Amino acid sequence: MKPRRTAHSQCISFLLAISLLLSACRPATASPVQPTLTPGPAAGWLYIYFTDPTAPHAHDYEGGPDEALAAAIDGARLSVDVTAYSLNLWSVRDALIHAHQRGVVVRMVMESDNMDDREVQDLIDAGIPVIGDQHEGLMHDKFVIVDRSEIWTGSMNYTVGGAYKDNNNLIRIRSVQVAQDYTNEFEEMFADGLFGPDGSVNTPNPKLTIDGTQVEVYFSPDDGVAQHILEIIRSAQESIYFLAFSFTSNDIGEAIVERAQNGIAVAGVMDNGQIASNQGTEYDSFLQAGLDVRQDGNTNGLMHHKVIIIDRQIVITGSYNFTASAEESNDENVVIILSPAVAATYLEEFQRVYDQAEQP
């Protein structure tokens, strides 16, 4: 038996209150993911969205996860704080300008190299303060804080390519405590002008429980993200599945290989462009170790996820690529969620991307 994959005629929005179904329509050899129990319903504090570059409407740039984000910004009453590596989505631009015009406090921090886009200049022309990082490392965060009570984050850049051509995930977490973590990080950049290694450890709620689900929040390079990831990987008892845009971290790669050598099931999909252009990629090391790792099959854009799923229980996601620059010099954010229901949702996306990928 194998998990049933939902239809992808439109970009998928997963509300965790919906139980996943199982199906036995494919033989086990077609997938690295073995059957799991159907998760029960969960509280509505978390929403998960995936892009689908193969959907018919993706060519029209409609119906993507950006529309849900824009709707949340449209509903803001007090404040919207944005960090963006890049931004050219009209839907997000318009929602931010409309929020500003109705009196909502809107602020944004960006990667300086990407501030020349027309849509960013539209925000500045409308009177929205946009601060560039002016830093050698990247301001690679991608998060939005609405009314200091919910955050949106994940791998998706707020661009046409990010929402409609690339494989990405976008998550919405309704939690004042999580929002406080992200607000502290935002203020450090926007108000204090501290980026990359100049920042400080300032995450008040790195570990918390939301409606019975454990959530961890970390920022790089302040919080030592790689060590937290390594601890979880080394604790794996059953399986490790990953989707990685850029994967050059020797430490994380070696930890995955070590677990595979100890009998843990491992499979992954990596972006083919990064494999071809990055001499430091872990792809060849994974193949030499006999791991089931594939190059992605997205012919329209990037396989841009940064996701690791451990033991069908834990999901690691965010802006953090598995690289030294993400750990040491870039501004990045990571969320770790301990939930079989969340893991099952991400496993469906893993299965879809894996099935489209190219075998070595």
C-alpha positions as CSV (number, residue, x, y, z in Angstrom):
1,M,0.0,0.0,0.0
2,K,1.1,3.5,-0.7
3,P,-0.1,7.0,0.2
4,R,-2.6,8.4,-2.3
5,R,-1.4,11.5,-4.0
6,T,-4.0,14.3,-4.3
7,A,-4.8,15.8,-7.7
8,H,-2.6,18.6,-8.8
9,S,-4.8,20.4,-11.3
10,Q,-4.3,23.4,-9.0
11,C,-1.7,24.4,-6.5
12,I,-2.4,22.4,-3.4
13,S,-3.4,23.9,-0.1
14,F,-3.3,21.4,2.7
15,L,-5.3,22.2,5.8
16,L,-4.3,19.7,8.4
17,A,-7.8,19.1,9.6
18,I,-8.3,17.0,6.5
19,S,-7.2,13.4,6.9
20,L,-4.9,11.8,4.3
21,L,-6.0,8.7,2.5
22,L,-4.1,5.5,1.6
23,S,-4.2,3.6,-1.6
24,A,-2.8,0.3,-3.0
25,C,-2.9,1.4,-6.6
26,R,0.9,1.1,-7.2
27,P,3.5,-1.6,-6.3
28,A,5.9,-0.8,-3.5
29,T,8.8,-0.8,-5.9
30,A,7.6,2.4,-7.5
31,S,8.3,4.5,-4.4
32,P,10.8,4.8,-1.6
33,V,8.0,5.8,0.8
34,Q,6.4,2.8,2.6
35,P,2.8,2.9,3.9
36,T,1.9,4.7,7.0
37,L,-1.2,5.0,9.2
38,T,-3.7,7.6,8.2
39,P,-3.2,10.6,10.5
40,G,-6.1,12.0,12.5
41,P,-7.4,15.5,12.3
42,A,-5.2,18.3,13.6
43,A,-5.9,21.8,14.8
44,G,-6.2,24.7,12.3
45,W,-3.1,26.6,13.5
46,L,-1.0,25.4,10.6
47,Y,-1.7,25.5,6.8
48,I,0.7,24.0,4.2
49,Y,0.8,25.0,0.6
50,F,2.8,23.6,-2.3
51,T,3.4,25.0,-5.7
52,D,2.7,22.9,-8.8
53,P,4.6,24.0,-11.9
54,T,2.8,21.3,-14.0
55,A,-0.7,22.6,-13.3
56,P,-2.5,24.2,-16.3
57,H,-3.2,27.4,-14.4
58,A,0.5,27.8,-13.5
59,H,1.1,29.1,-17.1
60,D,-1.4,31.9,-16.4
61,Y,0.2,32.8,-13.1
62,E,-3.1,32.2,-11.2
63,G,-4.2,30.1,-8.3
64,G,-0.8,29.7,-6.7
65,P,0.1,30.0,-3.0
66,D,0.8,33.7,-3.4
67,E,-2.9,34.3,-3.5
68,A,-3.4,32.8,0.0
69,L,-0.6,35.0,1.2
70,A,-2.0,38.1,-0.4
71,A,-5.4,37.3,1.1
72,A,-3.8,37.2,4.6
73,I,-2.1,40.5,4.0
74,D,-5.5,41.9,2.8
75,G,-6.9,40.9,6.2
76,A,-4.2,42.6,8.2
77,R,-5.4,45.2,10.6
78,L,-2.3,46.5,12.4
79,S,1.0,45.5,10.8
80,V,2.7,43.5,8.1
81,D,6.5,42.9,8.3
82,V,8.2,41.2,5.3
83,T,11.6,39.8,4.7
84,A,12.2,38.9,1.0
85,Y,15.2,37.7,-0.9
86,S,13.4,38.9,-4.0
87,L,9.9,40.1,-4.9
88,N,8.2,40.6,-8.2
89,L,4.7,39.0,-7.6
90,W,2.0,41.5,-8.4
91,S,-0.4,39.9,-6.0
92,V,1.9,40.4,-3.0
93,R,2.9,43.9,-4.2
94,D,-0.7,45.0,-4.5
95,A,-1.7,43.5,-1.2
96,L,1.2,45.3,0.6
97,I,0.3,48.7,-1.0
98,H,-3.4,48.3,-0.2
99,A,-2.5,47.5,3.4
100,H,-0.3,50.6,3.6
101,Q,-3.0,52.7,2.1
102,R,-5.6,51.7,4.6
103,G,-3.3,52.5,7.5
104,V,-1.6,49.2,8.3
105,V,2.1,49.6,9.2
106,V,4.0,47.8,6.4
107,R,7.8,47.4,6.6
108,M,10.2,45.3,4.5
109,V,13.8,44.0,4.7
110,M,15.4,42.8,1.4
111,E,18.5,41.4,-0.2
112,S,20.1,44.6,-1.5
113,D,21.0,43.1,-4.8
114,N,17.4,42.5,-5.7
115,M,15.9,45.9,-4.8
116,D,15.9,47.2,-8.4
117,D,12.9,45.1,-9.5
118,R,10.0,47.2,-10.6
119,E,7.6,45.8,-8.0
120,V,10.0,46.7,-5.2
121,Q,10.3,50.2,-6.5
122,D,6.5,50.4,-6.6
123,L,6.4,49.6,-2.8
124,I,9.0,52.3,-2.2
125,D,7.1,54.8,-4.4
126,A,4.0,54.1,-2.3
127,G,5.8,55.1,0.9
128,I,6.6,51.7,2.3
129,P,10.0,51.6,4.0
130,V,12.2,49.0,2.4
131,I,15.7,48.3,4.0
132,G,18.4,46.5,2.1
133,D,20.9,44.3,3.9
134,Q,24.1,45.9,2.5
135,H,25.9,42.8,3.6
136,E,28.3,40.4,1.9
137,G,26.2,37.4,2.8
138,L,22.6,37.0,1.5
139,M,19.5,38.2,3.2
140,H,17.9,34.9,2.2
141,D,14.9,34.9,4.7
142,K,11.4,34.6,3.3
143,F,8.9,35.3,5.9
144,V,5.9,37.6,6.5
145,I,4.5,38.5,9.9
146,V,0.8,39.5,10.0
147,D,-0.5,41.5,13.0
148,R,2.3,39.9,15.1
149,S,0.1,36.9,15.5
150,E,0.9,34.7,12.5
151,I,3.8,34.0,10.2
152,W,4.2,32.8,6.6
153,T,7.5,31.1,5.7
154,G,9.0,28.3,3.7
155,S,11.2,28.0,0.6
156,M,9.1,30.1,-1.7
157,N,10.5,33.4,-2.9
158,Y,7.8,36.0,-3.6
159,T,8.4,35.9,-7.3
160,V,6.6,34.6,-10.4
161,G,9.2,31.8,-10.7
162,G,8.9,30.9,-7.0
163,A,5.2,30.6,-7.0
164,Y,4.5,29.2,-10.5
165,K,7.7,27.6,-12.0
166,D,9.6,26.2,-9.0
167,N,8.8,23.4,-6.6
168,N,8.3,25.2,-3.3
169,N,6.4,25.0,0.0
170,L,4.8,27.8,1.9
171,I,3.5,27.4,5.5
172,R,1.3,29.6,7.7
173,I,1.6,29.3,11.5
174,R,-0.9,31.1,13.7
175,S,0.9,31.6,17.0
176,V,1.7,34.7,18.9
177,Q,4.8,33.1,20.4
178,V,6.2,32.0,17.0
179,A,5.3,35.5,15.6
180,Q,7.4,37.0,18.5
181,D,10.4,34.9,17.5
182,Y,10.1,36.2,13.9
183,T,9.4,39.8,15.0
184,N,12.6,39.8,17.1
185,E,14.6,38.7,14.1
186,F,12.9,41.2,11.9
187,E,13.6,44.1,14.3
188,E,17.2,43.1,14.6
189,M,17.6,43.7,10.8
190,F,15.1,46.5,10.2
191,A,15.7,48.6,13.3
192,D,19.2,47.7,14.4
193,G,20.8,47.0,10.9
194,L,22.3,43.8,12.0
195,F,22.7,41.1,9.4
196,G,24.4,37.8,9.1
197,P,27.0,37.1,11.8
198,D,26.5,40.6,13.2
199,G,23.2,39.5,14.7
200,S,22.7,38.0,18.2
201,V,20.9,35.0,19.7
202,N,17.5,36.6,20.2
203,T,14.9,33.9,19.8
204,P,12.6,33.9,22.9
205,N,10.7,30.8,22.1
206,P,13.0,28.4,20.2
207,K,10.9,25.4,21.4
208,L,7.2,25.5,22.1
209,T,4.1,23.5,21.9
210,I,1.1,24.5,19.8
211,D,-2.1,22.5,20.4
212,G,-0.1,19.5,21.5
213,T,2.5,19.8,18.6
214,Q,6.1,20.6,19.3
215,V,7.6,23.3,17.1
216,E,11.1,24.6,17.0
217,V,12.2,27.9,15.5
218,Y,15.7,28.8,14.6
219,F,17.5,31.6,12.7
220,S,20.9,31.5,11.0
221,P,23.6,32.2,11.7
222,D,22.6,33.1,15.3
223,D,21.1,29.9,16.5
224,G,23.5,27.2,15.2
225,V,21.0,25.7,12.9
226,A,23.2,22.9,11.5
227,Q,23.7,21.4,14.9
228,H,20.0,21.2,15.5
229,I,19.6,19.5,12.1
230,L,22.4,17.1,12.8
231,E,21.0,16.1,16.1
232,I,17.7,15.2,14.5
233,I,19.3,13.3,11.6
234,R,21.5,11.3,13.9
235,S,18.4,10.3,15.9
236,A,16.6,8.8,12.9
237,Q,15.4,5.3,13.5
238,E,13.4,4.5,10.4
239,S,13.8,6.9,7.4
240,I,15.2,10.1,6.0
241,Y,13.6,11.7,2.9
242,F,14.9,15.0,1.6
243,L,14.2,17.6,-1.1
244,A,17.2,19.9,-1.5
245,F,17.9,22.8,-3.9
246,S,21.5,23.3,-2.8
247,F,23.3,20.6,-0.7
248,T,27.0,21.1,0.0
249,S,27.2,20.6,3.7
250,N,29.7,17.8,4.3
251,D,28.6,17.4,7.9
252,I,24.9,17.0,7.1
253,G,25.7,14.8,4.1
254,E,28.0,12.6,6.2
255,A,25.3,12.3,8.9
256,I,22.8,11.1,6.3
257,V,25.2,8.5,4.8
258,E,26.0,7.3,8.3
259,R,22.4,6.6,9.1
260,A,21.9,4.9,5.8
261,Q,24.9,2.6,6.5
262,N,23.1,1.7,9.8
263,G,20.0,0.5,7.9
264,I,17.9,3.7,7.8
265,A,15.9,4.1,4.6
266,V,17.2,7.2,2.7
267,A,15.9,8.8,-0.5
268,G,16.2,12.3,-1.9
269,V,15.7,14.6,-4.8
270,M,18.1,17.5,-5.6
271,D,18.0,20.3,-8.1
272,N,19.7,19.3,-11.4
273,G,21.0,22.8,-12.1
274,Q,22.8,22.9,-8.7
275,I,24.2,19.4,-9.3
276,A,25.6,20.5,-12.7
277,S,27.1,23.8,-11.6
278,N,28.2,23.2,-8.0
279,Q,31.4,21.2,-7.6
280,G,30.8,21.0,-3.8
281,T,27.5,19.2,-4.1
282,E,26.9,16.1,-2.0
283,Y,25.1,14.3,-4.9
284,D,28.1,12.3,-6.0
285,S,28.9,11.3,-2.5
286,F,25.4,10.1,-1.9
287,L,25.5,8.0,-5.1
288,Q,28.9,6.5,-4.2
289,A,27.4,5.5,-0.8
290,G,24.5,3.7,-2.7
291,L,21.8,6.2,-1.6
292,D,18.6,6.5,-3.6
293,V,19.1,10.1,-4.8
294,R,17.7,11.6,-8.0
295,Q,18.0,14.8,-10.0
296,D,14.7,16.7,-10.3
297,G,12.5,16.6,-13.3
298,N,11.2,20.1,-13.3
299,T,11.8,21.4,-16.8
300,N,10.2,24.8,-16.1
301,G,12.1,26.0,-13.1
302,L,13.9,25.0,-9.9
303,M,13.4,22.2,-7.4
304,H,13.7,24.8,-4.7
305,H,12.5,22.9,-1.6
306,K,14.7,22.8,1.5
307,V,13.0,19.9,3.3
308,I,14.0,16.9,5.4
309,I,11.5,14.4,6.8
310,I,12.6,12.2,9.6
311,D,10.9,8.9,10.7
312,R,7.5,10.1,9.3
313,Q,7.4,12.2,12.5
314,I,9.6,15.4,12.0
315,V,9.7,18.0,9.2
316,I,12.5,20.5,8.8
317,T,11.7,23.3,6.4
318,G,12.4,27.0,5.8
319,S,14.7,29.2,3.7
320,Y,17.9,27.3,4.8
321,N,19.8,25.5,2.1
322,F,22.1,22.8,3.4
323,T,25.2,24.8,2.8
324,A,28.1,26.5,4.7
325,S,26.9,29.9,3.6
326,A,23.4,29.3,5.0
327,E,25.0,28.3,8.3
328,E,27.7,31.0,8.5
329,S,26.9,34.1,6.6
330,N,23.3,34.3,5.3
331,D,20.2,35.4,7.2
332,E,18.0,32.3,7.2
333,N,15.1,30.8,9.1
334,V,14.1,27.3,9.9
335,V,11.0,25.6,11.4
336,I,11.1,22.1,12.8
337,I,7.7,20.5,13.4
338,L,7.2,17.2,15.2
339,S,3.9,15.8,13.9
340,P,3.0,12.7,11.9
341,A,0.2,14.6,10.2
342,V,2.6,17.3,9.0
343,A,5.2,14.7,8.0
344,A,2.5,12.8,6.0
345,T,1.6,15.9,4.1
346,Y,5.2,16.6,3.2
347,L,5.7,12.9,2.2
348,E,3.0,13.4,-0.4
349,E,4.9,16.3,-1.9
350,F,8.1,14.3,-1.7
351,Q,6.5,11.4,-3.5
352,R,5.2,13.7,-6.3
353,V,8.6,15.3,-6.9
354,Y,10.4,11.9,-6.6
355,D,8.2,10.3,-9.2
356,Q,8.9,13.2,-11.6
357,A,12.7,13.0,-11.0
358,E,15.3,11.4,-13.2
359,Q,17.1,8.2,-12.0
360,P,20.9,8.4,-12.0
